[in-house]
Amino acid sequence: MRKKAELITKISLLKRKIDQCLDDRDQEAFIRYTFELKVCQRYLETHMNYAEAGVKERLEQNRDKFSHY
C-alpha cells in the first residue's frame, strides 16, 4: 500500500512538472517527464491489477474453508 501511495504522489508531481514545461515551452523536459509519467501510470495500473487478482484468488481458495460453518 505504501508503494502505491508513493507512486500516486510521483505521478502528481510529474504532472505538475509537465505543466511547468508547457508554460516554459521546454520540449526536451516535457518529453522526458511525459515518458516517465507513462511508465509510472502503467506500473501503477499493473500493480493494482495484480493486487486485485491476488485478493480474488485468495478469496476463492478460502471460500471452501468458510462454507462448512
Secondary structure, DSSP 8 states (H G I E B T S, - for coil): -HHHHHHHHHHHHHHHHHHHHHHHT-HHHHHHHHHHHHHHHHHHHHHHHHHHHHHHHHHHHHHHHHTT-
